[in-house]
Amino acid sequence: MTASTSGVPSPSPSAPNGLRLAAVAIVRDEADVIEAFVRHNLAVVDHLFIEDDQSRDGTRAILDALAAEGLAVSVFDGPQEAAYFQAARTRGLLQRAYAVERWDFAFLLDGDEFLTTPNRATLEAELASLPESQAGGLRMWNYLPRPLDEIPDPFSFVSDRTQKLTGFSAKVMLPASVAANDELKIEDGNHAAFCFRRKVVVHQLQSVALAHFPVRSHDQIVSKTLVAYCRWRTRPDYDPATTALGPMGAMALLRANPDLRLDSLEAITACYMGATGPDDTVQRPFERLGAPRRYDALAAIRPYDKAASAVDTVIAALSRLEAGGAASRQGSGESGLAKFLSKSLVGRWRALRGGHTTLKAEWDGTVRRLRRSIKKRLG
């Protein structure tokens, strides 16, 4: 993977402890929101590390332009994968970010999430008080879109109406001691983290929250739904009963809709966000930080291209799989036992590395399974 990295600013002079704060995000085709995302969040953190997931719109061009301005944003190329394994990809991005710069805490963001805090000094003071190797949890305010006839500018998506919070739904923020741990596992959606198969303790943060704008315009949400459907359905662990219920519900709505355009955003917003009636929402003004937008010319939303690119990625993945199978069949002269032992050893070693590498029970169980496999294979 390649990266383009801008300079790193000095710590904020108002910071009482001189903490270095970072944020990581994996984005794909977010041209309508990415400039606002970068400018706003860099008013809160010192460095943004972004993996561009093979965007086909102007997302990468905007990110490169922002880096060229001298903003502290590092941009990495993501792999061309049909399925989207967010948890593993976020962990890898955290490790790359820590290799670029030693920071103290990292926020795990999506491209439509904006950090909000009264001030940097209050935020740093709270982070400095967290127990060692424990995580912070951020409230997430889900903002509803304005009606379609009130969105003349597709890049001015900010509203002031959010869902009421019925509890504390956290997005995690990780200290470097946890983020750099080889045994770190992150839950899809960045809602939890695990080390050595144990859930990292999360403390609810009072000085920072997330403003979330999942639905911004008709073209954006329709194309987002189509792409999410392709990428989730491609995952081998997809479970229709529990996986990606929001995008799948939105896709069912599109399938049932008799026209190419929706009459309103209310139904599809409800699919993604749940209850959105008057009794379920509150007024909560949002102030966007950072300099004004400069790259609207690059921010066009092309929903058909986004949907087609997702299908292209699936087709390319299937082609690679088919080519790999043909090559494997051509090389079938290799000892079947040798190939089996090689695959078995590698698989079990990876499984062991993914868990408690120091626990004797894990090791003994792996050895027993390997012995049984070899014995069965040899007859």
Beta strands, then each sheet from edge to edge (+ up, - down):
strand 1: 3-5
strand 2: 21-27
strand 3: 47-52
strand 4: 73-77
strand 5: 105-109
strand 6: 113-116
strand 7: 135-142
strand 8: 161-163
strand 9: 171-175
strand 10: 184-186
strand 11: 193-195
strand 12: 198-199
strand 13: 202-212
strand 14: 281-283
sheet 1: 1+ 4- 3- 2- 5- 9+ 7- 13- 6+
sheet 2: 8+ 14-
sheet 3: 10+ 11- 12+
end
